[in-house]
Amino acid sequence: MAEGLRLIPGNVVPVESVESDPVVFQRNCVDAFVASWRARGFSPVTIDNDIGLLERTLTALGRPAWEVTAEDIDRVVGNLAVAGRAPSTRREYVQIFKGFHRFLQVRKAAEIEAAFGVKLVCPVDEFNASRHVGDDSPALLPPPTPERVREFFEFMKARIVTARKYGPAARDYALFRTLYHAGLRSEEAALLELPDVHFDRGPFGKLHVRFGKGAKMSGPRPRWAPMLDGLDLVLRWFLTDVRPKFPDSPVLFADESGGPLHRGTIRNRLRYLMELEGRPRSDRFSPHALRRACATHNYERGVDLVAIQQLLGHWTVGSTMRYVRPSATFIEDAYRRAVTTTLAELSGEDE
C-alpha cells in the first residue's frame, strides 16, 4: 500500500532533495540567515560581530537548532552566568539564537520537517527569555551625574596637551563628547562617516546616524541626532585640527589605520582613560552609561520625553523611560522650579 500524504506547514515542500546531513544543512541555513542581514542593510561590522556570536551560541548548544530544547537554553545561559559573563552577554546569546530560530521557522520549516521529521517550536520561553537591561533596574548603577561627566571631560581636555599622541587623545575627547551629547551607542558612533556630519541642518546641526540599532532584528533604523550643548563646536574643531592627522578615509572617528573603531575598543579606551584619571572605581562608568546620562540629564532639565525618545532612537517611550534615572533630589528640584515659575507669574500679574 502506498504511503499516505503528509501535510507540512510552513513553506512549500522543496522540489529538490533536501540535504540530510544536519551539520551541512545548518551551515547552509546560517549562510542564508547572514545573506538576509545583508539584504536588510546591516553594516559589515555588525554582520561580522553577529556571525561570531551565532557560531559561538550554536557551538555551546551542541546540537542542531531545530533540536534545541528549553533545557539546552537554560544550560548554556547558566554556564555563561557561572563563568561570570555579564547579563548583556547572556542576553545576546539568547537573542541571536531566537532570531536564527525565527528565520528557520519562516524560511526552512518545510525542509526541516521533510529531512529530519521535526516541527519547529522555539525553545526560548517566558522562563528563559532574555530581559532588557532596563528590566533589571534595581541592580543598575545610576548614570554619572552632570558634575561627574563635566569633570571627566575637563580631565580629557587637559590630557590632550600632555598626551604622547595628540591625535588619539583629541579623537577620544570628541568621540565621548559625541556619545554623551548626541546619546549615541558606541557602535553607532563607530560607524559614522565624514558625510554624516551636517552643520547646516537645524539650529544646532545634526548627525545622520545611518546605522541606528533596529528593534527585534528589524535591521538598521536611521535617525538624525542634533548636536546639542556645543557638540557642533567640538566637531568643527575635530574635523579641522584632529581628523587630518589620521589616514585619509571616510570614517569619522578613525583608528590609526584609518578604519572604524570597534565598540570593544571604545569601551576599553574609556576604561583606560578613567584609570588614568585615578578616580575611585565607584566613579567609573561605561560608554552606555553616557547614553543613559544623556537621557537622564535632558529629562531632569525639562526636555520632553518624546524628544529624548527621538534623540536616542528608541522604538517606544517606554524604552526611554527605562533609561531615565533621576537624581535623588529630582522631586525637590522639580518642586523648586514649579514654585519659582508660579511666583514669577503671580508677580507679573500683580504688576
C-alpha positions as CSV (number, residue, x, y, z in Angstrom):
1,M,0.0,0.0,0.0
2,A,1.3,3.4,-0.9
3,E,2.5,5.7,1.8
4,G,-0.1,8.4,2.7
5,L,0.4,12.1,2.0
6,R,1.7,14.3,4.7
7,L,0.7,18.0,5.2
8,I,3.7,20.0,6.2
9,P,3.0,23.6,7.4
10,G,5.3,26.5,6.5
11,N,6.8,27.0,3.1
12,V,6.1,24.7,0.2
13,V,7.8,21.3,0.1
14,P,11.0,21.7,-1.8
15,V,11.2,20.1,-5.2
16,E,14.9,19.2,-4.9
17,S,16.1,16.7,-2.4
18,V,16.8,18.1,1.0
19,E,20.3,17.9,2.5
20,S,20.1,15.2,5.1
21,D,23.4,15.9,6.9
22,P,22.4,18.2,9.8
23,V,25.8,19.8,10.1
24,V,25.9,20.8,6.4
25,F,22.2,21.8,6.4
26,Q,22.7,24.1,9.4
27,R,25.8,25.6,7.9
28,N,23.7,26.4,4.7
29,C,21.0,27.9,6.9
30,V,23.5,30.1,8.7
31,D,24.7,31.4,5.3
32,A,21.2,32.1,4.2
33,F,20.5,33.9,7.5
34,V,23.6,36.1,7.1
35,A,22.5,36.8,3.5
36,S,19.2,38.1,4.8
37,W,21.2,40.5,7.1
38,R,23.0,41.9,4.1
39,A,19.7,42.3,2.2
40,R,18.3,44.3,5.1
41,G,21.3,46.7,5.1
42,F,23.2,45.6,8.2
43,S,26.7,47.1,8.3
44,P,29.7,44.8,7.7
45,V,30.9,45.4,11.2
46,T,27.6,44.3,12.7
47,I,27.5,41.2,10.4
48,D,31.0,40.2,11.4
49,N,30.2,40.5,15.1
50,D,26.9,38.7,14.9
51,I,28.3,35.8,12.8
52,G,30.8,35.1,15.5
53,L,28.2,35.4,18.2
54,L,25.8,33.0,16.4
55,E,28.6,30.4,15.8
56,R,29.6,30.5,19.5
57,T,25.9,30.1,20.5
58,L,25.4,27.1,18.2
59,T,28.6,25.5,19.4
60,A,27.7,25.9,23.0
61,L,24.2,24.4,22.4
62,G,25.9,21.4,20.8
63,R,23.1,20.2,18.6
64,P,21.2,21.5,15.5
65,A,19.0,24.5,16.2
66,W,15.8,22.5,15.4
67,E,16.6,20.0,18.1
68,V,17.4,22.6,20.8
69,T,15.2,22.4,23.9
70,A,14.4,24.9,26.6
71,E,16.7,22.9,28.9
72,D,19.6,23.5,26.4
73,I,19.0,27.2,26.6
74,D,18.9,27.1,30.4
75,R,22.2,25.1,30.4
76,V,24.1,27.5,28.1
77,V,22.9,30.7,29.8
78,G,23.6,29.1,33.2
79,N,27.1,28.2,32.2
80,L,27.7,31.8,31.0
81,A,26.5,33.1,34.4
82,V,28.8,30.7,36.3
83,A,31.7,31.8,34.1
84,G,31.0,35.4,35.2
85,R,29.7,36.7,31.8
86,A,27.7,39.9,32.0
87,P,23.9,39.9,31.8
88,S,24.1,41.7,28.5
89,T,26.3,39.0,27.1
90,R,23.9,36.3,28.2
91,R,21.1,38.3,26.6
92,E,23.0,38.5,23.3
93,Y,23.3,34.7,23.2
94,V,19.6,34.2,23.7
95,Q,18.6,36.9,21.2
96,I,20.8,35.8,18.4
97,F,19.6,32.2,18.7
98,K,16.0,33.4,18.9
99,G,16.5,35.4,15.7
100,F,18.0,32.4,13.9
101,H,15.3,30.1,15.0
102,R,12.7,32.5,13.8
103,F,14.4,32.6,10.4
104,L,14.2,28.8,10.3
105,Q,10.5,28.9,11.1
106,V,9.8,31.3,8.3
107,R,12.2,30.0,5.6
108,K,13.1,26.4,6.4
109,A,10.3,24.8,8.3
110,A,9.2,22.6,5.4
111,E,12.7,21.4,4.6
112,I,13.5,20.6,8.2
113,E,10.4,18.6,8.7
114,A,10.9,16.8,5.4
115,A,14.6,15.9,6.2
116,F,14.6,15.4,9.9
117,G,10.9,15.0,10.9
118,V,11.0,17.9,13.4
119,K,8.3,20.5,13.7
120,L,9.9,23.7,14.8
121,V,9.0,25.1,18.2
122,C,11.1,27.9,19.7
123,P,12.7,26.8,22.9
124,V,13.0,30.4,24.2
125,D,10.0,30.8,26.5
126,E,8.8,33.1,29.2
127,F,11.1,31.5,31.8
128,N,14.4,31.8,29.9
129,A,13.6,34.8,27.5
130,S,16.3,37.5,27.6
131,R,15.4,40.5,29.6
132,H,16.4,44.1,28.6
133,V,18.9,45.8,30.8
134,G,16.2,48.2,31.9
135,D,14.2,45.4,33.4
136,D,16.8,44.9,36.0
137,S,16.7,48.5,37.2
138,P,17.2,47.8,40.9
139,A,20.6,46.3,40.2
140,L,21.6,49.2,37.8
141,L,24.0,51.8,38.9
142,P,22.7,55.3,38.3
143,P,24.3,57.1,35.4
144,P,27.1,59.6,36.1
145,T,25.9,63.0,37.4
146,P,26.3,66.1,35.2
147,E,29.1,67.2,37.5
148,R,30.9,63.9,37.2
149,V,30.6,64.0,33.4
150,R,31.9,67.6,33.3
151,E,34.9,66.7,35.5
152,F,35.7,63.7,33.2
153,F,35.6,65.9,30.1
154,E,37.8,68.5,31.8
155,F,40.3,65.8,32.6
156,M,40.3,64.6,28.9
157,K,40.6,68.1,27.6
158,A,43.7,68.8,29.8
159,R,45.2,65.4,28.8
160,I,45.2,66.4,25.1
161,V,48.0,68.8,25.8
162,T,50.3,66.3,27.6
163,A,49.4,63.1,25.8
164,R,52.2,61.3,23.9
165,K,50.0,61.2,20.8
166,Y,47.8,64.3,20.2
167,G,45.6,62.7,17.6
168,P,44.2,59.7,19.6
169,A,43.8,61.8,22.7
170,A,41.9,64.5,20.9
171,R,39.8,62.0,19.0
172,D,38.8,60.3,22.2
173,Y,37.6,63.6,23.6
174,A,35.4,64.3,20.6
175,L,34.2,60.7,20.5
176,F,33.0,60.6,24.1
177,R,31.5,64.1,23.9
178,T,29.5,62.8,20.9
179,L,28.3,59.7,22.8
180,Y,27.1,61.9,25.6
181,H,25.6,64.9,23.9
182,A,24.0,63.0,21.0
183,G,23.1,60.0,23.0
184,L,24.7,57.5,20.6
185,R,25.5,53.9,21.1
186,S,29.2,53.0,20.8
187,E,28.7,51.1,17.5
188,E,26.5,53.9,16.1
189,A,29.4,56.4,16.7
190,A,32.0,54.0,15.3
191,L,30.0,53.7,12.0
192,L,29.7,57.5,11.5
193,E,31.4,58.8,8.4
194,L,32.5,62.3,7.4
195,P,29.5,62.9,5.2
196,D,27.2,62.1,8.1
197,V,28.1,65.4,9.8
198,H,25.7,68.2,8.7
199,F,26.4,71.5,10.3
200,D,23.7,73.2,8.2
201,R,20.7,71.1,9.3
202,G,18.6,72.7,12.0
203,P,19.7,75.3,14.5
204,F,22.5,73.1,16.0
205,G,23.5,70.9,13.1
206,K,22.8,67.2,13.0
207,L,24.5,63.8,12.8
208,H,23.0,61.3,10.3
209,V,23.0,58.0,12.3
210,R,22.6,55.7,9.3
211,F,23.1,52.5,11.3
212,G,20.9,53.1,14.2
213,K,20.1,49.9,16.1
214,G,17.0,48.1,14.9
215,A,14.3,46.7,17.2
216,K,13.6,43.0,17.2
217,M,16.0,42.1,14.4
218,S,14.3,44.7,12.1
219,G,17.5,46.0,10.6
220,P,19.1,49.5,10.9
221,R,16.8,52.4,11.8
222,P,18.5,55.6,10.7
223,R,17.8,58.8,12.5
224,W,19.0,62.4,12.8
225,A,20.6,63.4,16.1
226,P,21.1,67.1,16.8
227,M,24.4,68.3,18.0
228,L,23.3,69.7,21.4
229,D,25.2,71.5,24.1
230,G,28.0,72.8,21.9
231,L,28.8,69.4,20.2
232,D,28.8,71.2,16.9
233,L,31.7,73.4,18.0
234,V,33.6,70.3,19.3
235,L,33.1,68.5,15.9
236,R,34.1,71.6,13.9
237,W,37.4,71.7,15.9
238,F,37.8,67.9,15.5
239,L,37.3,68.0,11.7
240,T,39.6,71.0,11.3
241,D,42.5,70.2,13.7
242,V,42.3,66.5,14.6
243,R,40.9,64.3,11.8
244,P,43.6,65.4,9.2
245,K,46.2,63.7,11.5
246,F,44.6,60.3,10.7
247,P,44.8,58.4,7.4
248,D,42.5,59.5,4.7
249,S,39.3,57.5,4.8
250,P,35.5,58.2,5.1
251,V,35.4,57.1,8.8
252,L,34.7,60.0,11.2
253,F,36.3,58.6,14.4
254,A,39.1,56.6,12.7
255,D,41.7,54.4,14.4
256,E,45.4,54.9,13.4
257,S,45.0,52.9,10.3
258,G,42.0,54.9,9.1
259,G,39.4,52.2,9.9
260,P,36.5,52.3,12.2
261,L,36.9,51.7,15.9
262,H,35.3,48.5,17.3
263,R,32.8,49.0,20.1
264,G,35.0,46.9,22.3
265,T,37.9,49.3,21.6
266,I,35.7,52.2,22.6
267,R,34.8,50.5,25.9
268,N,38.5,49.7,26.6
269,R,39.6,53.3,25.8
270,L,37.1,54.7,28.2
271,R,38.2,52.2,30.9
272,Y,41.8,53.2,30.3
273,L,41.1,56.9,30.5
274,M,39.3,56.5,33.8
275,E,42.2,54.5,35.2
276,L,44.5,57.4,34.2
277,E,42.1,59.8,35.8
278,G,42.6,58.0,39.1
279,R,39.1,58.3,40.4
280,P,37.6,55.6,42.7
281,R,36.0,52.6,41.0
282,S,32.6,53.7,42.1
283,D,33.0,56.9,40.0
284,R,33.7,54.9,36.8
285,F,31.1,54.3,34.1
286,S,30.7,52.6,30.7
287,P,30.0,54.1,27.2
288,H,26.4,53.0,27.5
289,A,26.1,54.9,30.8
290,L,26.9,58.1,28.9
291,R,23.9,57.3,26.7
292,R,21.7,56.8,29.8
293,A,23.2,60.0,31.3
294,C,22.2,61.9,28.1
295,A,18.6,60.7,28.6
296,T,18.5,61.4,32.4
297,H,20.1,64.8,32.3
298,N,17.9,66.1,29.5
299,Y,14.8,64.8,31.2
300,E,15.9,66.5,34.5
301,R,16.2,69.8,32.8
302,G,12.8,69.6,31.3
303,V,13.3,68.2,27.8
304,D,10.1,66.5,26.5
305,L,10.3,62.7,26.9
306,V,9.2,62.1,23.3
307,A,12.1,64.4,22.1
308,I,14.5,62.3,24.1
309,Q,13.0,59.1,22.6
310,Q,13.6,60.5,19.1
311,L,17.2,61.5,20.1
312,L,18.1,58.1,21.3
313,G,16.3,56.3,18.5
314,H,14.1,54.2,20.8
315,W,11.1,52.3,19.4
316,T,8.8,53.3,22.3
317,V,8.7,55.9,25.0
318,G,8.7,53.0,27.5
319,S,12.2,52.1,26.4
320,T,13.3,55.6,27.0
321,M,11.8,55.7,30.5
322,R,13.9,52.7,31.4
323,Y,17.0,54.8,30.6
324,V,15.9,57.7,32.8
325,R,17.3,57.5,36.3
326,P,16.6,60.9,38.0
327,S,18.8,62.1,40.8
328,A,17.9,61.7,44.5
329,T,16.8,65.4,44.6
330,F,14.8,65.3,41.4
331,I,11.4,65.8,43.1
332,E,12.7,68.7,45.2
333,D,14.4,70.3,42.2
334,A,11.2,70.0,40.1
335,Y,9.2,71.4,43.0
336,R,11.5,74.4,43.3
337,R,11.3,75.1,39.6
338,A,7.5,74.9,39.7
339,V,7.2,77.2,42.7
340,T,9.7,79.7,41.2
341,T,7.7,79.8,37.9
342,T,4.4,80.2,39.8
343,L,5.8,83.1,41.9
344,A,7.2,84.8,38.8
345,E,3.8,84.5,37.1
346,L,2.0,85.9,40.2
347,S,4.5,88.7,40.5
348,G,3.8,89.6,36.8
349,E,0.1,89.6,37.4
350,D,0.4,91.9,40.5
351,E,2.4,94.3,38.5
